[in-house]
């Protein structure tokens, strides 16, 4: 796994076509993974937001109440970016192995961010957001149902901990390679 830092340039100061959509600074590669056994988790009893609220945002493939982002808990820049990231989608089929910055519709996300900020009269200051990219190659005998369950539980925990603005994962390709990504 590698992590990256995303720096937003003041989108009000530069026209969209001149503003860098995203600056990604890759960290040192992690050492080779060591096989570990995965423990069994008992579901936690965490308060979940009410589905009737207009302040809840779907930010991942998981749509149950404990996976929704409560926009009222976020400062304006984070709320606006979370809302803009609802437009986030891959723009190429080989996203699992292609360069990260070339794999998604960053221009559309930042265009939406500009529109949202303008609609609220928000003046951007320098902000830092973080991106984590998880590239994986699944073993042929991997238990997909178990991995999905663990992923879903991890996402619920990340939402409850705060700061997670977006989570996306793709589908494995013919070589069992995949990409998942988070924005904080």
C-alpha positions in Angstrom: 0.0 0.0 0.0 1.1 3.5 -0.7 -0.3 6.7 0.7 -0.4 10.1 -1.0 -1.1 13.6 0.0 -3.4 15.7 -2.1 -2.9 19.5 -2.1 -5.6 21.7 -3.4 -4.6 24.9 -5.1 -6.9 27.9 -4.5 -9.5 27.1 -7.2 -10.8 30.7 -7.1 -7.4 32.1 -8.0 -6.8 30.0 -11.2 -9.1 29.1 -14.0 -10.0 25.4 -14.0 -8.0 24.6 -17.1 -4.9 26.2 -15.5 -5.3 24.9 -12.0 -3.7 21.6 -11.3 -6.5 19.2 -10.6 -4.6 17.4 -7.9 -1.1 17.1 -6.6 -0.1 13.7 -5.4 3.0 13.0 -3.5 3.7 9.3 -3.2 5.3 7.9 -0.1 7.9 5.2 0.1 6.7 1.7 -1.0 5.6 -0.6 1.8 7.6 -3.8 2.4 6.2 -7.0 0.9 3.1 -8.1 2.9 3.3 -11.0 5.3 0.4 -13.5 5.4 -1.6 -13.1 8.5 -4.8 -14.8 9.8 -7.8 -12.5 9.9 -9.7 -12.5 13.2 -13.4 -12.8 13.4 -15.1 -9.6 14.4 -18.3 -9.2 16.4 -20.6 -6.4 15.1 -20.3 -3.2 17.2 -23.2 -1.3 18.5 -22.5 2.2 17.1 -25.1 4.9 16.9 -26.2 5.3 13.3 -27.5 8.5 11.7 -31.2 8.7 10.8 -31.9 8.1 7.2 -34.5 11.0 7.2 -31.7 13.6 7.5 -30.9 15.7 4.4 -27.3 16.0 5.8 -26.3 12.5 5.1 -24.2 11.7 2.0 -23.5 8.3 0.4 -19.7 8.4 -0.1 -19.1 4.7 -0.9 -20.6 1.6 -2.3 -22.1 0.9 1.2 -25.4 2.6 1.8 -26.6 1.5 5.2 -26.9 4.2 7.9 -23.6 3.4 9.6 -21.8 4.1 6.2 -23.3 7.5 5.5 -21.3 10.7 6.0 -22.9 13.2 8.3 -22.2 16.5 6.5 -23.0 18.5 9.7 -19.8 17.1 11.3 -17.5 18.7 8.7 -16.0 22.1 8.3 -16.9 23.8 5.0 -13.9 22.8 2.8 -14.3 19.1 3.8 -18.0 19.2 3.3 -17.7 20.8 -0.2 -15.0 18.3 -1.2 -17.1 15.4 0.0 -20.0 16.7 -2.0 -17.9 17.2 -5.1 -16.5 13.7 -4.8 -19.9 12.2 -5.4 -18.9 12.8 -9.1 -15.7 10.7 -8.7 -15.5 7.8 -11.2 -12.8 6.0 -13.2 -12.3 7.2 -16.7 -10.3 4.2 -18.0 -10.8 0.4 -17.8 -7.2 -0.3 -16.6 -7.4 1.8 -13.4 -6.1 -1.1 -11.4 -2.7 -0.7 -12.9 -2.7 2.7 -14.6 -1.2 5.9 -13.1 -3.6 7.0 -10.3 -3.8 10.6 -11.5 -4.8 9.5 -15.0 -7.4 7.0 -13.8 -10.2 9.2 -12.5 -12.3 12.2 -13.6 -10.4 14.8 -11.4 -11.4 17.7 -13.7 -15.1 16.9 -13.3 -14.7 16.6 -9.5 -12.9 20.0 -9.3 -15.4 21.6 -11.6 -18.1 20.5 -9.2 -16.1 21.7 -6.3 -15.7 25.2 -7.9 -19.5 25.3 -8.5 -20.3 24.3 -4.9 -17.8 26.8 -3.4 -19.1 29.6 -5.6 -22.7 28.8 -4.7 -21.9 29.2 -1.0 -19.5 32.1 -1.5 -16.7 30.1 0.0 -13.2 31.6 -0.4 -10.6 28.8 -0.5 -7.5 28.9 1.7 -4.8 26.4 1.4 -6.1 23.0 2.5 -4.7 19.5 2.8 -6.5 16.4 2.0 -5.1 12.9 1.9 -5.5 10.1 -0.6 -4.8 6.5 0.0 -4.6 4.1 -2.9 -4.8 0.4 -2.3 -3.6 -1.7 -5.2 -4.1 -5.4 -4.8 -3.7 -8.8 -6.5 -6.1 -11.3 -5.0 -5.0 -14.9 -4.5 -6.9 -17.2 -6.8 -8.4 -18.9 -3.7 -9.3 -15.7 -1.8 -12.7 -15.8 -0.1 -14.4 -12.9 -1.8 -17.4 -12.9 0.6 -15.1 -12.7 3.6 -13.0 -9.9 2.1 -16.2 -7.9 1.3 -17.5 -8.3 4.8 -14.2 -7.2 6.3 -14.0 -4.3 3.9 -17.6 -3.2 4.8 -16.8 -3.4 8.5 -13.6 -1.4 8.1 -15.5 1.3 6.2 -18.1 1.6 8.9 -15.3 2.0 11.5 -13.6 4.6 9.3 -16.8 6.6 9.0 -17.4 6.4 12.8 -13.8 7.6 13.4 -14.3 10.7 11.3 -12.5 12.3 8.4 -13.3 9.8 5.6 -14.7 11.8 2.7 -14.8 9.2 0.0 -14.2 5.5 -0.5 -14.3 3.8 -3.8 -13.2 0.4 -5.1 -13.3 -1.2 -8.5 -13.7 -4.7 -9.7 -10.7 -7.1 -10.2 -9.4 -7.6 -13.7 -8.5 -10.8 -15.4 -5.2 -11.0 -13.5 -7.1 -10.4 -10.2 -5.6 -6.9 -9.8 -7.8 -4.2 -8.3 -7.7 -0.7 -6.9 -9.5 0.9 -4.0 -9.0 4.4 -2.8 -10.0 6.7 0.1 -9.9 10.5 0.5 -9.5 12.1 3.9 
